[in-house]
C-alpha cells in the first residue's frame, strides 16, 4: 500500500513477533474498502492471505435540508447533521461561513437562511473536520453552442450550470412566456427566426434561487432566400404584388433609399431596379398580364 499514490504519506506499518498493524491517517471516503493481511515466506509457495479481511467504511458528516419555507425575512430551514456510522448521541457544533457562531449543539438546527450563507457541522472536539457546507445556488453560467452567428435550421443548445449544495435544478423560459425546459439544457433541433429573443435560466434548490439571461439572434439563411420571402400577386386590372420580409429587421430599398419595413406593395405598371451588392439578393417574377419583369430585393 505504501507504493499506492492514493496512500502516500498516510500509511504506517507496525509489527512485532505476534501481530502486525496497519495505520491509515487522514481518512477519506475513498479509503472505504476490504483490507487483507498477506505474508510471504522464503519457501516456494509460502505466501498466505487472511480472509475474509477487514471491511472499512468511511463516511463524511452531511448536512441535510429537512424542510424550507421562503419568506421576506430569509428562508426558514431545518437542517440535520447526519452520518451513517454514528450510533450514540455525540455533541455537535454548527458553523456559519466557516466560523463557530451558532450555539446549537444537537444534530438538528432551525435557522433563518440568507443568500451567501454557508452552513456546515462537525463533531464537538473535531471542528477541524467539518461537513461540506450547504448553500443556495451561485449565479448561473449560461452558454450557447455552437458559438458565432446562428442561422435558421441549425441545431442550437443553450446550457446552464450553477454551483449549489444541495444540487440545483434548472428551468429555462423565454421572456414573457411559460417554462420551456426543466433541464440544464434547452435544445433547438431546427431553430427559426421566431426563436430570437431573451432567454432566462433559473437555478433552484431548497435554500434559494438565482437566474441569468442570454439573448440569441437567429438569421435567415442567405442561400435559402426564396423560403424567407412571402409574395402574393392579385390581378384585377393591374397586377399587384405584396412582398413580405419575415424578419423585423429587414427592409425594402429602391436605389439605395429605404422604402418600407416588412411589406412593400408595387404594381406591374412600374419597374423598380434595386442596387446589387454582396448583402443583397435578387429574384425575378414574370407577370402574365404584361411582358414586364419586376426585379425586387430584400436587404439582409
C-alpha positions as CSV (number, residue, x, y, z in Angstrom):
1,X,0.0,0.0,0.0
2,X,2.9,2.3,0.6
3,X,3.6,2.3,-3.1
4,X,0.0,3.3,-3.9
5,X,-0.1,7.1,-4.7
6,X,-3.5,7.4,-3.0
7,X,-2.0,6.4,0.3
8,X,1.3,8.3,0.0
9,X,2.4,9.6,3.4
10,X,-0.8,8.3,5.2
11,X,0.2,4.6,5.7
12,X,2.2,3.1,8.6
13,X,3.1,-0.5,9.4
14,X,3.7,-1.7,12.9
15,X,4.7,-5.2,13.8
16,X,6.1,-7.5,16.5
17,X,6.5,-11.2,16.8
18,X,2.8,-11.9,17.2
19,X,0.8,-9.3,15.3
20,X,1.0,-6.7,12.5
21,X,-0.9,-3.4,12.5
22,X,-1.8,-1.1,9.6
23,X,-2.5,2.5,10.5
24,X,-4.1,4.9,7.9
25,X,-4.2,8.6,8.8
26,X,-6.3,11.4,7.3
27,X,-9.1,9.0,6.3
28,X,-11.1,9.7,3.2
29,X,-14.3,8.3,1.8
30,X,-12.2,6.7,-1.0
31,X,-10.4,4.6,1.7
32,X,-13.6,2.6,2.1
33,X,-12.5,-1.0,1.0
34,X,-11.8,-4.5,2.2
35,X,-8.3,-4.8,3.6
36,X,-6.5,-8.2,3.8
37,X,-3.2,-9.1,5.5
38,X,-0.7,-11.1,3.5
39,X,2.7,-12.5,4.4
40,X,5.3,-14.2,2.3
41,X,7.9,-16.7,3.4
42,X,11.2,-17.7,1.8
43,X,9.7,-21.1,0.9
44,X,8.3,-21.9,-2.5
45,X,4.6,-21.3,-2.5
46,X,4.9,-19.9,1.0
47,X,2.5,-16.9,0.8
48,X,-0.7,-16.6,2.7
49,X,-3.6,-14.1,2.7
50,X,-6.0,-13.7,5.5
51,X,-9.7,-13.9,4.6
52,X,-12.3,-12.6,4.7
53,X,-10.4,-9.5,5.6
54,X,-11.5,-6.3,7.4
55,X,-14.1,-4.0,5.9
56,X,-13.6,-0.3,6.4
57,X,-16.4,2.1,5.7
58,X,-15.6,5.8,5.8
59,X,-18.5,8.3,5.8
60,X,-18.5,12.1,5.9
61,X,-20.8,14.1,8.0
62,X,-23.5,15.6,5.8
63,X,-25.9,18.5,6.3
64,X,-29.4,17.5,5.1
65,X,-32.0,20.1,4.4
66,X,-35.1,18.7,6.0
67,X,-37.6,21.5,5.4
68,X,-37.5,25.0,4.0
69,X,-40.0,27.9,3.9
70,X,-39.3,31.0,1.9
71,X,-40.3,34.4,3.3
72,X,-39.5,38.1,3.3
73,X,-37.0,37.6,6.2
74,X,-35.0,34.9,4.5
75,X,-35.6,31.2,4.2
76,X,-36.5,29.3,7.4
77,X,-34.9,26.0,7.2
78,X,-34.5,22.9,9.4
79,X,-31.1,21.2,9.0
80,X,-29.8,17.9,10.2
81,X,-26.1,16.8,10.7
82,X,-26.1,13.2,9.6
83,X,-23.6,10.3,9.5
84,X,-24.4,6.7,8.9
85,X,-21.7,5.5,11.3
86,X,-22.7,7.4,14.5
87,X,-24.9,5.3,16.8
88,X,-24.5,7.2,20.0
89,X,-25.6,10.8,20.7
90,X,-22.5,13.0,20.3
91,X,-22.5,16.8,20.6
92,X,-22.2,18.9,17.5
93,X,-21.1,22.3,16.5
94,X,-22.7,24.3,13.8
95,X,-20.7,26.7,11.7
96,X,-21.7,29.7,9.5
97,X,-19.2,30.6,6.8
98,X,-16.5,28.5,8.5
99,X,-16.9,30.1,11.9
100,X,-18.5,28.6,15.0
101,X,-21.1,31.3,15.6
102,X,-24.2,29.2,16.1
103,X,-24.9,27.9,19.6
104,X,-26.9,24.8,18.8
105,X,-25.2,21.5,19.9
106,X,-27.8,19.0,18.8
107,X,-27.9,17.2,15.4
108,X,-30.7,19.5,14.2
109,X,-30.8,23.2,13.6
110,X,-33.6,25.7,12.8
111,X,-32.2,28.7,11.1
112,X,-33.2,31.7,9.0
113,X,-31.0,31.2,5.9
114,X,-30.0,34.2,3.8
115,X,-28.2,34.3,0.4
116,X,-24.4,33.8,0.6
117,X,-24.8,31.9,3.9
118,X,-22.7,28.7,4.1
119,X,-23.7,26.3,6.9
120,X,-21.7,23.2,8.0
121,X,-21.5,21.0,11.0
122,X,-18.8,19.0,12.9
123,X,-18.5,16.7,15.9
124,X,-17.6,18.7,19.0
125,X,-13.9,18.5,19.6
126,X,-13.3,17.7,15.9
127,X,-14.1,21.1,14.4
128,X,-11.1,20.7,12.0
129,X,-13.1,18.1,10.2
130,X,-16.4,19.9,9.2
131,X,-19.0,18.6,6.8
132,X,-19.4,20.1,3.4
133,X,-21.3,23.3,3.5
134,X,-24.9,23.8,2.2
135,X,-25.7,27.0,0.3
136,X,-28.0,28.5,-2.2
137,X,-27.2,28.4,-5.9
138,X,-24.4,30.7,-7.2
139,X,-25.2,33.0,-10.1
140,X,-25.6,30.6,-13.1
141,X,-23.2,30.4,-16.1
142,X,-25.0,30.3,-19.4
143,X,-23.6,29.5,-22.9
144,X,-24.7,28.9,-26.4
145,X,-23.4,26.1,-28.7
146,X,-22.2,26.4,-31.3
147,X,-20.8,29.9,-30.8
148,X,-20.9,32.5,-33.5
149,X,-23.7,33.5,-35.9
150,X,-26.9,31.5,-35.6
151,X,-28.8,30.7,-38.8
152,X,-32.2,29.3,-39.4
153,X,-32.5,25.5,-39.5
154,X,-29.3,24.9,-37.4
155,X,-29.2,22.9,-34.2
156,X,-28.5,25.2,-31.1
157,X,-28.1,24.3,-27.5
158,X,-28.3,26.7,-24.5
159,X,-26.6,25.3,-21.4
160,X,-26.9,26.5,-17.8
161,X,-24.8,25.5,-14.8
162,X,-24.6,26.7,-11.2
163,X,-22.6,25.6,-8.1
164,X,-25.0,24.7,-5.3
165,X,-25.4,22.3,-2.4
166,X,-28.0,20.6,-2.4
167,X,-27.6,20.4,-6.2
168,X,-29.6,22.8,-8.2
169,X,-32.4,22.0,-10.6
170,X,-32.9,24.2,-13.7
171,X,-35.8,25.9,-15.5
172,X,-35.4,27.6,-19.0
173,X,-38.0,30.1,-20.2
174,X,-38.3,32.8,-22.8
175,X,-39.2,36.3,-21.7
176,X,-42.9,36.7,-21.1
177,X,-43.6,33.0,-21.8
178,X,-44.1,29.7,-19.9
179,X,-41.2,27.4,-18.9
180,X,-39.7,25.7,-22.0
181,X,-37.4,23.1,-20.3
182,X,-36.7,21.8,-16.8
183,X,-33.2,20.6,-17.7
184,X,-29.9,22.2,-17.6
185,X,-30.0,22.4,-21.5
186,X,-32.5,24.0,-23.8
187,X,-32.1,22.4,-27.3
188,X,-33.4,23.7,-30.6
189,X,-33.1,20.9,-33.2
190,X,-34.0,23.3,-36.1
191,X,-34.1,26.9,-34.8
192,X,-36.2,29.5,-36.5
193,X,-36.0,33.3,-36.7
194,X,-39.1,33.5,-34.4
195,X,-36.9,31.9,-31.7
196,X,-34.9,35.1,-31.5
197,X,-35.1,36.8,-28.1
198,X,-34.0,36.8,-24.5
199,X,-34.0,33.5,-22.5
200,X,-33.6,33.1,-18.8
201,X,-32.2,30.2,-16.8
202,X,-33.2,29.8,-13.1
203,X,-31.1,27.6,-10.8
204,X,-33.1,26.5,-7.8
205,X,-32.5,24.4,-4.6
206,X,-34.3,24.3,-1.2
207,X,-32.2,27.3,0.0
208,X,-32.9,29.8,-2.8
209,X,-32.6,30.5,-6.5
210,X,-30.5,32.6,-8.9
211,X,-31.1,33.4,-12.6
212,X,-29.2,34.5,-15.7
213,X,-30.3,35.7,-19.1
214,X,-28.9,35.2,-22.6
215,X,-30.0,36.8,-25.9
216,X,-29.9,35.0,-29.2
217,X,-30.4,36.5,-32.7
218,X,-31.4,34.0,-35.5
219,X,-30.5,35.0,-39.0
220,X,-32.2,33.8,-42.2
221,X,-30.2,31.5,-44.4
222,X,-28.7,33.6,-47.3
223,X,-28.8,30.6,-49.6
224,X,-32.4,29.9,-48.9
225,X,-33.9,33.3,-49.7
226,X,-36.9,32.1,-51.6
227,X,-38.2,30.5,-48.4
228,X,-37.8,33.7,-46.4
229,X,-39.9,35.9,-48.7
230,X,-43.6,35.7,-48.9
231,X,-45.2,37.1,-52.0
232,X,-48.8,37.3,-53.2
233,X,-50.0,38.5,-56.6
234,X,-53.5,39.7,-57.2
235,X,-54.6,40.5,-60.7
236,X,-57.6,42.7,-61.3
237,X,-56.9,45.5,-63.8
238,X,-53.3,45.6,-62.9
239,X,-51.1,43.0,-61.2
240,X,-50.2,43.9,-57.7
241,X,-47.6,42.0,-55.6
242,X,-47.3,42.0,-51.9
243,X,-43.8,41.0,-50.8
244,X,-43.1,40.2,-47.2
245,X,-39.7,40.3,-45.4
246,X,-40.5,38.0,-42.4
247,X,-37.8,39.3,-40.1
248,X,-38.5,42.5,-38.2
249,X,-35.0,43.9,-39.1
250,X,-35.4,43.6,-42.9
251,X,-36.4,46.5,-45.2
252,X,-37.1,47.1,-48.9
253,X,-35.0,49.6,-50.7
254,X,-35.2,51.4,-54.1
255,X,-31.9,52.9,-55.5
256,X,-30.4,52.5,-52.0
257,X,-33.2,54.5,-50.3
258,X,-35.2,52.8,-47.6
259,X,-38.8,52.4,-48.7
260,X,-40.6,50.1,-46.3
261,X,-40.1,47.6,-43.5
262,X,-41.6,44.1,-43.8
263,X,-44.2,44.6,-46.6
264,X,-43.9,46.5,-49.9
265,X,-46.6,47.0,-52.5
266,X,-45.9,47.6,-56.2
267,X,-47.8,47.1,-59.5
268,X,-46.9,45.9,-62.9
269,X,-47.2,49.4,-64.3
270,X,-43.9,50.3,-62.8
271,X,-40.5,48.8,-63.0
272,X,-38.2,49.1,-60.0
273,X,-34.5,48.4,-60.1
274,X,-32.6,47.8,-56.9
275,X,-28.8,48.1,-56.5
276,X,-27.0,44.8,-56.2
277,X,-24.3,44.2,-53.5
278,X,-22.8,41.3,-51.6
279,X,-25.5,41.8,-48.9
280,X,-28.5,42.0,-51.2
281,X,-30.1,39.1,-53.2
282,X,-32.3,39.3,-56.2
283,X,-35.1,37.2,-57.6
284,X,-37.4,37.8,-60.5
285,X,-41.1,37.5,-61.0
286,X,-42.6,37.4,-64.6
287,X,-46.1,38.8,-64.6
288,X,-48.5,37.0,-67.0
289,X,-50.6,40.1,-68.0
290,X,-47.6,42.2,-69.2
291,X,-44.2,41.1,-70.5
292,X,-42.5,43.1,-67.8
293,X,-40.0,41.8,-65.4
294,X,-40.0,43.3,-61.9
295,X,-36.7,43.0,-60.1
296,X,-37.0,43.4,-56.3
297,X,-34.8,42.8,-53.4
298,X,-35.0,42.3,-49.7
299,X,-32.0,43.7,-47.9
300,X,-30.5,41.4,-45.3
